[in-house]
Every structure is written in structure tokens, then in C-alpha cells.
Amino acid sequence: MASRLNPYLGFNGDARQAMEFYRDVFGGNLTTNTFGEFGAAADSGEADKIMHSMLETPSGFTLMASDTPAGMPYSTGGNITVSVSGDDADEIRGYWEKLSKGGTVTMPFEKQMWGDEFGMCVDQFAIAWMIDAVAQQ
């Protein structure tokens, strides 16, 4: 397998819901493993939390995530933004509509000075997104 760079998102107990949401946005195959499945739950309340999940989409995206286990610090922050770009404007616009619904639009999805349709939002799970429909030349 060739090397790949994959975003890996951390959540505080809602990784399953977030990854199911992203599957609804992007399509594809979602696999999940819980702390309980691997005998890694620090307590019974952690058994159903996600130790590892991976979404592989028809467009070739791979997105991974997990819940933060007990004893590890969790904090939301602005230190990562996931960027999605492509030249199928309808597909990209569909991602935007789903990701921004229930979230916060930080830059409206609209035609930009460089010619692309572009927008930024923070989704309902506090993940920042940059969505870019690349202009056809």
C-alpha cells in the first residue's frame, strides 16, 4: 500500500454519531471498533465508546476517529481544519449543505475572487471544514 495522509479526529463520547454523520455526508463504508471489543475499557461506561473508526468513501476519502479514553485529556480546538476540494460542483455543494446544517458557517459558500466556490464551517461536532468547488477551466 502506498503511504497516505488521513485526518484522525478525536471526540468526547460522540465519535459513533459523528462518523455516522460523516458517512451520511460523504457515503462509503464505515467500520467501528469499541474499547470493549478489545478489552481496553477502563470502566464499564467506556465499553461502547469508539476506540477506532474508519470511513472510506467512493471519492477516495479516508477519515478516521475515536473517542478520547478515560484518563486522557480532551479539548476542542481550532488547530485542525479538514479540507475537501474537487471539480464536481454539485457533489462538493452537497457536502457543504450537509456539513454546515446544524453547525456554524464561518465563511459562506460562494464564488471567491480566485474563481472557485468556497466556504468554511464548523459542523455540529465542532470540526472545522473548508469546502472548495474548484472552478472548471
C-alpha positions as a LaTeX table, in Angstrom:
\begin{tabular}{lrrr}
\hline
Residue & $x$ (\AA) & $y$ (\AA) & $z$ (\AA) \\
\hline
Met1 & 0.00 & 0.00 & 0.00 \\
Ala2 & 1.23 & 3.50 & $-0.82$ \\
Ser3 & 1.62 & 5.96 & 2.03 \\
Arg4 & $-1.48$ & 8.03 & 2.79 \\
Leu5 & $-2.23$ & 11.03 & 4.96 \\
Asn6 & $-5.54$ & 10.60 & 6.79 \\
Pro7 & $-7.26$ & 13.04 & 9.15 \\
Tyr8 & $-7.83$ & 11.42 & 12.57 \\
Leu9 & $-10.44$ & 13.16 & 14.69 \\
Gly10 & $-10.83$ & 12.91 & 18.44 \\
Phe11 & $-14.21$ & 13.07 & 20.18 \\
Asn12 & $-15.50$ & 13.04 & 23.74 \\
Gly13 & $-18.05$ & 10.23 & 23.64 \\
Asp14 & $-19.81$ & 11.03 & 20.36 \\
Ala15 & $-17.42$ & 9.52 & 17.79 \\
Arg16 & $-20.03$ & 7.00 & 16.64 \\
Gln17 & $-22.62$ & 9.71 & 15.99 \\
Ala18 & $-20.06$ & 11.93 & 14.26 \\
Met19 & $-18.76$ & 9.18 & 11.99 \\
Glu20 & $-22.30$ & 8.08 & 11.08 \\
Phe21 & $-23.00$ & 11.71 & 10.22 \\
Tyr22 & $-19.88$ & 11.88 & 8.00 \\
Arg23 & $-20.95$ & 8.62 & 6.32 \\
Asp24 & $-24.29$ & 10.29 & 5.55 \\
Val25 & $-22.42$ & 13.31 & 4.13 \\
Phe26 & $-19.79$ & 11.51 & 2.04 \\
Gly27 & $-21.18$ & 7.98 & 1.60 \\
Gly28 & $-18.92$ & 4.96 & 1.85 \\
Asn29 & $-18.10$ & 2.16 & 4.21 \\
Leu30 & $-17.78$ & 2.84 & 7.95 \\
Thr31 & $-16.06$ & 0.40 & 10.28 \\
Thr32 & $-16.00$ & 0.87 & 14.04 \\
Asn33 & $-14.37$ & $-0.91$ & 16.94 \\
Thr34 & $-15.17$ & $-0.21$ & 20.57 \\
Phe35 & $-12.90$ & $-0.20$ & 23.60 \\
Gly36 & $-14.96$ & $-3.13$ & 24.90 \\
Glu37 & $-14.28$ & $-5.24$ & 21.81 \\
Phe38 & $-10.56$ & $-5.03$ & 22.53 \\
Gly39 & $-10.83$ & $-5.35$ & 26.31 \\
Ala40 & $-9.46$ & $-1.83$ & 26.61 \\
Ala41 & $-12.31$ & $-0.19$ & 28.54 \\
Ala42 & $-11.08$ & 1.45 & 31.74 \\
Asp43 & $-14.60$ & 1.07 & 33.16 \\
Ser44 & $-17.97$ & $-0.32$ & 32.02 \\
Gly45 & $-19.12$ & 3.13 & 30.87 \\
Glu46 & $-16.36$ & 3.16 & 28.28 \\
Ala47 & $-17.03$ & $-0.26$ & 26.70 \\
Asp48 & $-19.29$ & 1.10 & 23.92 \\
Lys49 & $-17.12$ & 4.12 & 23.11 \\
Ile50 & $-15.21$ & 4.05 & 19.84 \\
Met51 & $-11.56$ & 3.02 & 20.06 \\
His52 & $-11.10$ & 3.28 & 16.28 \\
Ser53 & $-13.33$ & 4.04 & 13.33 \\
Met54 & $-12.60$ & 4.50 & 9.66 \\
Leu55 & $-14.74$ & 5.84 & 6.85 \\
Glu56 & $-13.63$ & 5.05 & 3.30 \\
Thr57 & $-15.65$ & 6.83 & 0.63 \\
Pro58 & $-16.33$ & 6.25 & $-3.06$ \\
Ser59 & $-14.45$ & 9.52 & $-3.77$ \\
Gly60 & $-11.28$ & 8.12 & $-2.19$ \\
Phe61 & $-11.51$ & 9.98 & 1.12 \\
Thr62 & $-10.44$ & 8.26 & 4.32 \\
Leu63 & $-11.48$ & 9.76 & 7.65 \\
Met64 & $-10.60$ & 8.16 & 10.99 \\
Ala65 & $-11.78$ & 8.93 & 14.51 \\
Ser66 & $-12.03$ & 7.73 & 18.09 \\
Asp67 & $-13.41$ & 8.72 & 21.45 \\
Thr68 & $-10.89$ & 10.01 & 23.97 \\
Pro69 & $-10.38$ & 7.30 & 26.61 \\
Ala70 & $-10.72$ & 7.95 & 30.32 \\
Gly71 & $-7.56$ & 9.43 & 31.80 \\
Met72 & $-6.58$ & 11.29 & 28.65 \\
Pro73 & $-7.30$ & 15.00 & 28.31 \\
Tyr74 & $-9.85$ & 16.11 & 25.73 \\
Ser75 & $-10.19$ & 19.58 & 24.35 \\
Thr76 & $-11.82$ & 21.09 & 21.31 \\
Gly77 & $-9.70$ & 23.49 & 19.40 \\
Gly78 & $-9.01$ & 25.34 & 16.23 \\
Asn79 & $-5.78$ & 23.56 & 15.44 \\
Ile80 & $-7.15$ & 21.40 & 12.63 \\
Thr81 & $-9.37$ & 22.05 & 9.65 \\
Val82 & $-10.39$ & 19.32 & 7.22 \\
Ser83 & $-10.30$ & 20.50 & 3.61 \\
Val84 & $-12.40$ & 18.94 & 0.85 \\
Ser85 & $-11.99$ & 20.08 & $-2.75$ \\
Gly86 & $-12.97$ & 18.82 & $-6.16$ \\
Asp87 & $-14.28$ & 19.85 & $-9.55$ \\
Asp88 & $-17.74$ & 18.23 & $-9.29$ \\
Ala89 & $-19.55$ & 21.33 & $-8.06$ \\
Asp90 & $-22.81$ & 19.53 & $-7.32$ \\
Glu91 & $-21.06$ & 16.88 & $-5.21$ \\
Ile92 & $-18.99$ & 19.49 & $-3.33$ \\
Arg93 & $-22.04$ & 21.72 & $-2.78$ \\
Gly94 & $-23.88$ & 18.68 & $-1.35$ \\
Tyr95 & $-21.08$ & 18.12 & 1.16 \\
Trp96 & $-21.29$ & 21.79 & 2.15 \\
Glu97 & $-25.03$ & 21.68 & 2.69 \\
Lys98 & $-24.83$ & 18.61 & 4.93 \\
Leu99 & $-21.75$ & 19.67 & 6.91 \\
Ser100 & $-22.96$ & 23.22 & 7.59 \\
Lys101 & $-26.50$ & 22.16 & 8.57 \\
Gly102 & $-26.71$ & 22.35 & 12.36 \\
Gly103 & $-23.25$ & 23.88 & 12.53 \\
Thr104 & $-21.79$ & 27.37 & 12.22 \\
Val105 & $-20.92$ & 28.97 & 8.91 \\
Thr106 & $-17.69$ & 30.95 & 9.32 \\
Met107 & $-17.45$ & 31.91 & 5.62 \\
Pro108 & $-20.45$ & 31.48 & 3.30 \\
Phe109 & $-20.11$ & 29.05 & 0.41 \\
Glu110 & $-19.95$ & 31.36 & $-2.57$ \\
Lys111 & $-17.87$ & 32.33 & $-5.57$ \\
Gln112 & $-14.49$ & 33.70 & $-4.49$ \\
Met113 & $-12.03$ & 36.10 & $-6.08$ \\
Trp114 & $-9.93$ & 33.20 & $-7.37$ \\
Gly115 & $-12.93$ & 31.73 & $-9.21$ \\
Asp116 & $-13.83$ & 28.76 & $-7.01$ \\
Glu117 & $-16.93$ & 28.35 & $-4.88$ \\
Phe118 & $-15.55$ & 28.12 & $-1.36$ \\
Gly119 & $-16.85$ & 28.20 & 2.19 \\
Met120 & $-15.85$ & 27.39 & 5.74 \\
Cys121 & $-17.94$ & 25.99 & 8.57 \\
Val122 & $-17.73$ & 24.26 & 11.90 \\
Asp123 & $-20.01$ & 21.23 & 11.95 \\
Gln124 & $-22.28$ & 20.11 & 14.77 \\
Phe125 & $-19.39$ & 18.10 & 16.26 \\
Ala126 & $-17.02$ & 21.13 & 16.47 \\
Ile127 & $-14.90$ & 20.05 & 13.48 \\
Ala128 & $-13.81$ & 22.87 & 11.13 \\
Trp129 & $-14.20$ & 22.32 & 7.38 \\
Met130 & $-13.02$ & 24.16 & 4.24 \\
Ile131 & $-15.09$ & 23.18 & 1.22 \\
Asp132 & $-13.85$ & 24.17 & $-2.25$ \\
Ala133 & $-15.59$ & 23.55 & $-5.57$ \\
Val134 & $-12.72$ & 24.12 & $-7.99$ \\
Ala135 & $-13.69$ & 26.25 & $-10.98$ \\
Gln136 & $-13.65$ & 24.50 & $-14.33$ \\
Gln137 & $-11.01$ & 25.97 & $-16.66$ \\
\hline
\end{tabular}
